[in-house]
Amino acid sequence: MNIFNNRNMDYIELHLHLSPINTMVSDVLAATLGENGFESFIECEDGMLAYGPAKIFNENTFRELLPTALFGTDIKMTCKLVPGQDWNHEWEKNYFKPIVIGQDCVIHSSFHTDVPVATYDILIDPKMAFGTGHHETTSLMLSELLKLDVKGKSFLDMGCGTAVLAILASLKGAGPILGIDIDEWAIQNAFENIRLNHSPKIEIKLGGAEQLDGAESFDILFANINRNILLNDMPAYVAKMHTDSVLYMSGFYESDIPFIQEKAESLGLTYQGFISKNNWVAVHFKK
């Protein structure tokens, strides 16, 4: 029986206590939880915090899913409900600090006062959505986007979350821009962040790859989701690419690259390379 109320606006904080701390164990647990609906992972002093929608959480199921020991590390799990109305306070107090990507981009919230000056200043009030740049995959994708000349180019942000990638693309002159996410609360947060950053040319849609039906092709496509969804939806992405379009994907580990590369090349894409951070990667393909 689920011990939490399954309201859409509520999240679960899953605290995984590791003894001793082991990065490989954290990575395995994050991958397992990511494949089962959890969306964000934060290192803490004694292990890892994981966040996922309360509606997908059943304590007994997850206790059976997760090991109690792995690679010589003991694993204990505790969990608590984070009500939607408390999320801003919880995030501000514990996790969301201003972050600088490279030397050109700073991401911060409205409650921050000491913010570094950067070429691209992005205001994100995260509420219930994730994607502030703190997680490795978002940071990697932001870094890749900063390298690109996107002015006047069409841009797709799959799994847009807070819309931080779409907003950066807009600040760099891209357009038109489409962001898509399956999470209703992420979509609402994306709309708010778009308003905060005065980026009205960004279109946001609720749903998955089916929302690409009827869309024009894109010059630049970014998809930060997870390995299984990327493998399943890649044909839909490629269908919206033209000659010289580029596709960047993240949300998986370096060990997953061969699976992603095999699928992409079977669809006619050319592998361009990857960047990594703490074993997470962002890969780059071209049509």
C-alpha positions as CSV (number, residue, x, y, z in Angstrom):
1,M,0.0,0.0,0.0
2,N,1.2,3.5,-0.8
3,I,1.9,5.4,2.4
4,F,1.7,8.8,0.6
5,N,-1.2,10.7,-1.0
6,N,-1.0,10.2,-4.8
7,R,-1.8,13.8,-5.8
8,N,-0.2,15.0,-9.0
9,M,1.3,18.0,-7.3
10,D,3.2,16.0,-4.7
11,Y,6.7,14.5,-5.0
12,I,8.6,11.8,-3.1
13,E,12.0,12.4,-1.7
14,L,13.8,9.0,-1.5
15,H,16.8,9.1,0.7
16,L,19.3,6.3,0.0
17,H,21.8,6.0,2.8
18,L,25.0,4.4,1.6
19,S,27.7,2.9,3.9
20,P,30.4,3.4,2.7
21,I,29.7,6.0,0.0
22,N,30.3,4.5,-3.4
23,T,29.8,6.5,-6.6
24,M,29.3,3.4,-8.7
25,V,26.5,2.3,-6.4
26,S,24.9,5.7,-6.6
27,D,25.1,5.5,-10.4
28,V,23.4,2.1,-10.5
29,L,20.7,3.2,-8.1
30,A,20.0,6.4,-10.1
31,A,19.8,4.4,-13.3
32,T,17.3,2.0,-11.7
33,L,15.2,4.7,-10.3
34,G,15.4,6.7,-13.5
35,E,13.9,3.8,-15.4
36,N,11.1,3.7,-12.9
37,G,9.9,7.2,-13.0
38,F,12.3,9.2,-10.8
39,E,13.5,12.4,-12.3
40,S,16.3,14.0,-10.3
41,F,19.2,12.9,-8.2
42,I,21.3,14.9,-5.7
43,E,24.3,13.7,-3.8
44,C,24.2,14.2,0.0
45,E,26.5,13.6,2.9
46,D,25.5,10.0,3.4
47,G,24.4,8.9,-0.1
48,M,21.8,10.2,-2.5
49,L,18.4,11.9,-2.6
50,A,16.1,11.0,-5.5
51,Y,12.9,12.7,-6.5
52,G,9.9,11.4,-8.4
53,P,6.2,12.0,-8.6
54,A,4.2,10.6,-5.7
55,K,1.7,9.1,-8.1
56,I,4.2,6.5,-9.3
57,F,5.5,5.6,-5.8
58,N,4.7,2.5,-3.9
59,E,7.0,1.9,-1.0
60,N,6.8,-1.9,-0.9
61,T,7.5,-2.1,-4.7
62,F,10.5,0.1,-4.5
63,R,11.9,-1.7,-1.4
64,E,11.7,-4.9,-3.5
65,L,13.3,-3.1,-6.5
66,L,16.3,-1.7,-4.8
67,P,19.1,-3.9,-3.3
68,T,20.0,-3.7,0.4
69,A,23.7,-4.1,-0.5
70,L,25.7,-3.7,-3.7
71,F,29.5,-3.8,-4.4
72,G,30.2,-4.0,-0.6
73,T,28.0,-1.0,0.2
74,D,25.0,-1.3,2.5
75,I,21.9,0.5,1.3
76,K,19.1,1.8,3.5
77,M,16.0,3.7,2.1
78,T,13.9,6.2,3.8
79,C,11.2,8.3,2.1
80,K,9.0,11.3,2.7
81,L,6.4,13.3,0.9
82,V,7.3,16.8,-0.4
83,P,3.9,18.6,-1.0
84,G,3.8,20.7,-4.1
85,Q,3.1,23.9,-2.1
86,D,6.3,23.4,-0.2
87,W,8.6,22.7,-3.1
88,N,9.9,26.2,-3.7
89,H,10.8,26.5,0.0
90,E,12.4,23.1,0.1
91,W,14.4,23.7,-3.1
92,E,15.5,27.2,-2.1
93,K,16.6,26.0,1.4
94,N,18.5,22.9,0.4
95,Y,19.4,22.5,-3.3
96,F,19.0,25.3,-5.8
97,K,22.0,27.6,-5.8
98,P,23.1,29.9,-8.7
99,I,25.1,27.9,-11.2
100,V,27.5,29.1,-13.9
101,I,27.9,27.0,-17.1
102,G,31.2,27.7,-18.8
103,Q,32.0,31.4,-18.7
104,D,28.9,32.6,-20.5
105,C,25.8,31.4,-18.8
106,V,24.4,31.8,-15.3
107,I,21.2,30.2,-14.0
108,H,19.5,31.4,-10.9
109,S,16.1,32.0,-9.3
110,S,14.2,35.1,-8.3
111,F,15.2,34.5,-4.6
112,H,18.9,34.8,-5.3
113,T,20.6,38.1,-4.7
114,D,24.3,37.5,-5.3
115,V,24.3,36.4,-8.9
116,P,27.5,36.4,-11.1
117,V,27.4,38.4,-14.3
118,A,27.3,36.4,-17.5
119,T,26.4,36.9,-21.2
120,Y,23.3,34.7,-20.8
121,D,21.4,35.3,-17.6
122,I,18.6,32.7,-17.1
123,L,15.9,33.0,-14.4
124,I,14.4,29.7,-13.3
125,D,11.9,29.3,-10.6
126,P,11.8,25.5,-10.5
127,K,8.6,24.7,-8.5
128,M,7.7,21.1,-9.4
129,A,10.0,20.6,-12.4
130,F,13.6,19.7,-12.6
131,G,16.3,21.0,-15.0
132,T,18.1,23.8,-13.3
133,G,21.6,22.9,-14.6
134,H,22.7,21.2,-11.4
135,H,22.2,17.7,-12.7
136,E,25.1,16.5,-14.9
137,T,22.9,15.8,-17.9
138,T,21.4,19.3,-18.0
139,S,24.8,20.9,-17.4
140,L,26.2,18.8,-20.3
141,M,23.5,19.8,-22.7
142,L,23.8,23.5,-21.7
143,S,27.5,23.3,-22.3
144,E,26.9,21.8,-25.8
145,L,24.3,24.4,-26.6
146,L,26.7,27.2,-25.6
147,K,29.1,26.0,-28.3
148,L,26.6,26.2,-31.1
149,D,25.7,29.0,-33.5
150,V,21.9,28.7,-33.3
151,K,20.9,32.2,-34.6
152,G,17.9,31.9,-36.9
153,K,17.8,28.1,-36.6
154,S,14.8,26.0,-35.6
155,F,15.3,24.2,-32.3
156,L,13.6,21.3,-30.5
157,D,13.8,20.7,-26.8
158,M,12.5,17.2,-26.0
159,G,11.9,16.5,-22.3
160,C,12.1,20.3,-21.8
161,G,11.3,20.3,-18.0
162,T,11.9,23.9,-16.8
163,A,12.6,24.9,-20.5
164,V,16.1,26.0,-19.5
165,L,17.6,24.7,-22.8
166,A,14.8,26.3,-24.9
167,I,15.3,29.6,-23.1
168,L,19.1,29.6,-23.7
169,A,18.4,28.8,-27.3
170,S,16.1,31.7,-27.5
171,L,18.6,34.1,-25.8
172,K,21.2,32.9,-28.4
173,G,18.8,33.9,-31.3
174,A,17.3,30.5,-32.3
175,G,13.8,30.3,-33.6
176,P,11.2,28.9,-34.0
177,I,11.6,26.8,-30.8
178,L,9.5,23.9,-29.6
179,G,9.6,22.3,-26.1
180,I,7.8,19.1,-25.3
181,D,7.4,17.3,-21.9
182,I,5.1,14.6,-20.6
183,D,4.8,16.1,-17.2
184,E,1.9,18.6,-16.7
185,W,3.6,20.4,-13.8
186,A,6.8,20.7,-15.8
187,I,4.8,22.3,-18.6
188,Q,3.2,24.8,-16.3
189,N,6.7,25.6,-14.9
190,A,8.1,26.0,-18.4
191,F,5.4,28.5,-19.3
192,E,6.3,30.5,-16.2
193,N,10.0,30.5,-16.8
194,I,9.4,31.5,-20.4
195,R,7.5,34.5,-19.2
196,L,10.2,35.3,-16.6
197,N,12.8,35.3,-19.4
198,H,10.8,37.2,-21.9
199,S,11.0,34.5,-24.5
200,P,7.6,34.4,-26.1
201,K,8.7,32.7,-29.3
202,I,9.1,29.4,-27.5
203,E,6.1,27.0,-28.0
204,I,5.5,24.4,-25.4
205,K,3.4,21.2,-25.8
206,L,2.3,18.6,-23.3
207,G,3.0,15.0,-24.4
208,G,5.7,12.8,-25.9
209,A,7.1,12.2,-29.4
210,E,3.6,12.0,-30.8
211,Q,3.6,15.8,-30.5
212,L,6.1,16.0,-33.4
213,D,3.4,14.8,-35.8
214,G,2.7,17.7,-38.2
215,A,5.8,19.7,-37.1
216,E,8.3,21.0,-39.6
217,S,11.9,19.7,-39.5
218,F,14.4,21.2,-37.1
219,D,17.9,22.4,-37.6
220,I,18.9,21.5,-34.0
221,L,17.3,18.8,-31.7
222,F,18.1,18.3,-28.0
223,A,16.6,15.4,-26.1
224,N,17.5,15.0,-22.4
225,I,15.3,12.1,-21.2
226,N,16.6,8.5,-20.5
227,R,18.1,5.7,-22.6
228,N,14.9,3.6,-23.1
229,I,12.7,6.5,-24.2
230,L,15.5,7.8,-26.5
231,L,15.9,4.4,-28.1
232,N,12.1,4.2,-28.6
233,D,11.5,7.7,-29.8
234,M,14.7,8.3,-31.9
235,P,12.9,7.4,-35.2
236,A,10.4,10.2,-34.5
237,Y,13.3,12.6,-33.9
238,V,15.1,11.6,-37.1
239,A,11.9,12.0,-39.1
240,K,12.1,15.7,-38.2
241,M,15.7,16.1,-39.3
242,H,16.9,17.3,-42.7
243,T,20.4,17.1,-44.2
244,D,22.9,18.7,-41.8
245,S,20.5,18.7,-38.8
246,V,22.2,17.9,-35.5
247,L,20.8,15.8,-32.6
248,Y,22.2,15.9,-29.1
249,M,21.0,13.4,-26.5
250,S,21.6,12.9,-22.8
251,G,20.1,11.2,-19.8
252,F,22.2,8.1,-19.8
253,Y,25.7,6.8,-18.9
254,E,28.9,6.4,-20.9
255,S,28.3,2.6,-20.9
256,D,25.0,3.2,-22.8
257,I,26.6,5.0,-25.7
258,P,27.0,1.8,-27.9
259,F,23.2,1.2,-27.7
260,I,22.4,4.8,-28.6
261,Q,25.0,4.9,-31.4
262,E,23.8,1.6,-32.9
263,K,20.2,2.8,-33.0
264,A,21.2,6.3,-34.4
265,E,23.4,4.9,-37.1
266,S,20.7,2.4,-38.2
267,L,18.5,5.5,-38.8
268,G,21.1,7.2,-41.0
269,L,22.8,9.4,-38.5
270,T,26.6,9.9,-38.2
271,Y,28.2,9.8,-34.7
272,Q,30.1,13.0,-33.9
273,G,31.3,12.3,-30.3
274,F,30.4,12.9,-26.7
275,I,31.2,14.8,-23.6
276,S,30.9,13.4,-20.1
277,K,30.6,14.5,-16.5
278,N,30.6,12.0,-13.5
279,N,29.9,9.2,-16.0
280,W,26.8,10.9,-17.4
281,V,27.2,11.8,-21.1
282,A,25.8,14.0,-23.9
283,V,26.2,12.5,-27.4
284,H,26.1,14.3,-30.7
285,F,24.9,13.0,-34.1
286,K,24.5,14.6,-37.5
287,K,22.3,13.8,-40.5
